[in-house]
Amino acid sequence: MSQENVELVRSIYELWSRNESARHLIDPELEYVNPPYAVESGTRRSRSSLSKIREVYPDFHVEAERFIDAGEDVAVIGIAHGTSASGIEAQWRQGYVWTVRDGRAVRFRWFNDPVEALRAVGLEE
């Protein structure tokens, strides 16, 4: 089942890269977890929480480099890109952990440091 989870998460990023919706792959009550150091730390429940980053970077997108099978979790390492409303371009490496159950993504956690994402699923870089 875990390889299916990797493929589901990979499909989310592929759809997003084509500016297509991945709603059918993400639970409407997605648990979105920000780390304690985030400006808005804590947990939200809503698939729409994923779009909050576009308030700061309207053209935000992630170039996923690696998808790592961790059972019901899938770690993703990639480069985030975005241009702020003031025109400042930014790019930075991040890590994400998706939890998949019953064919849908039900939890999303992001980390500024990819190593944090790997540690969150019990792996080391």
C-alpha positions as CSV (number, residue, x, y, z in Angstrom):
1,M,0.0,0.0,0.0
2,S,2.8,2.5,0.7
3,Q,4.0,2.6,-2.9
4,E,0.4,3.6,-3.8
5,N,0.7,6.4,-1.2
6,V,3.8,7.7,-2.9
7,E,2.1,7.6,-6.3
8,L,-0.9,9.5,-4.8
9,V,1.3,12.2,-3.4
10,R,3.3,12.4,-6.6
11,S,0.0,12.8,-8.5
12,I,-0.9,15.8,-6.3
13,Y,2.4,17.6,-7.2
14,E,2.0,16.7,-10.9
15,L,-1.5,18.1,-11.0
16,W,-0.4,21.3,-9.2
17,S,2.5,21.7,-11.7
18,R,-0.1,21.8,-14.5
19,N,-2.3,24.3,-12.5
20,E,-4.9,21.6,-12.1
21,S,-6.9,20.7,-9.0
22,A,-5.9,17.8,-6.8
23,R,-9.1,18.1,-4.6
24,H,-10.2,14.5,-5.4
25,L,-6.9,13.3,-3.8
26,I,-7.1,15.4,-0.6
27,D,-9.6,15.0,2.2
28,P,-11.8,18.0,2.7
29,E,-10.9,18.0,6.4
30,L,-7.2,17.7,5.8
31,E,-5.2,18.3,9.0
32,Y,-2.6,21.0,8.1
33,V,0.2,21.2,10.6
34,N,2.6,24.2,10.8
35,P,5.7,23.8,12.9
36,P,6.1,25.7,16.2
37,Y,8.5,28.2,14.5
38,A,6.0,29.2,11.8
39,V,4.4,32.6,11.7
40,E,1.0,30.8,12.1
41,S,2.0,27.8,14.0
42,G,-0.5,25.1,15.0
43,T,-3.0,22.9,13.2
44,R,-5.8,23.8,10.8
45,R,-8.5,21.5,9.4
46,S,-9.3,22.2,5.8
47,R,-8.1,21.4,2.4
48,S,-8.2,25.1,1.6
49,S,-5.4,25.7,4.2
50,L,-2.9,24.5,1.5
51,S,-3.6,27.7,-0.4
52,K,-2.8,30.2,2.4
53,I,0.8,30.4,1.2
54,R,-0.5,32.2,-1.9
55,E,-1.5,35.2,0.2
56,V,2.3,35.9,0.5
57,Y,3.5,34.3,-2.7
58,P,0.7,34.4,-5.3
59,D,2.7,32.3,-7.8
60,F,3.9,29.8,-5.2
61,H,4.9,26.3,-6.4
62,V,7.1,23.4,-5.4
63,E,9.5,21.6,-7.5
64,A,9.5,18.2,-5.9
65,E,12.8,16.4,-6.0
66,R,12.2,13.3,-3.9
67,F,9.3,11.2,-2.7
68,I,10.2,8.9,0.2
69,D,8.0,6.0,1.2
70,A,7.5,5.9,4.9
71,G,4.4,3.6,5.1
72,E,1.2,5.7,5.5
73,D,3.5,8.8,5.4
74,V,5.2,10.1,2.4
75,A,8.1,12.6,2.8
76,V,8.6,15.0,0.0
77,I,11.8,17.0,-0.4
78,G,11.7,19.9,-2.9
79,I,12.4,23.5,-3.7
80,A,9.7,26.1,-3.0
81,H,9.5,29.0,-5.4
82,G,7.5,32.2,-5.2
83,T,7.4,35.9,-5.8
84,S,6.0,38.2,-3.1
85,A,3.5,40.8,-3.8
86,S,6.3,43.4,-3.6
87,G,8.2,41.5,-6.4
88,I,10.8,39.8,-4.4
89,E,11.6,36.4,-5.8
90,A,12.4,33.6,-3.4
91,Q,13.4,30.0,-3.5
92,W,14.2,27.7,-0.7
93,R,14.4,23.9,0.1
94,Q,11.7,22.5,2.2
95,G,10.4,19.2,3.4
96,Y,6.8,18.0,3.7
97,V,5.2,15.0,5.1
98,W,1.8,13.7,3.8
99,T,-0.2,11.1,5.6
100,V,-2.4,9.0,3.3
101,R,-5.4,6.8,4.4
102,D,-8.0,5.1,2.3
103,G,-6.7,6.6,-0.9
104,R,-6.7,10.3,0.2
105,A,-4.2,12.7,1.8
106,V,-5.5,13.3,5.3
107,R,-2.6,15.2,6.9
108,F,0.1,17.6,5.7
109,R,3.1,18.9,7.6
110,W,5.7,21.3,6.3
111,F,9.2,22.0,7.5
112,N,11.7,24.7,6.6
113,D,14.5,22.1,6.7
114,P,14.1,18.9,4.7
115,V,16.0,17.0,7.4
116,E,13.2,17.8,9.8
117,A,10.7,16.1,7.5
118,L,12.9,13.0,7.2
119,R,13.2,12.9,11.0
120,A,9.5,13.2,11.4
121,V,9.1,9.9,9.6
122,G,12.0,8.2,11.4
123,L,14.6,8.6,8.7
124,E,17.9,10.4,8.5
125,E,19.4,12.2,5.5
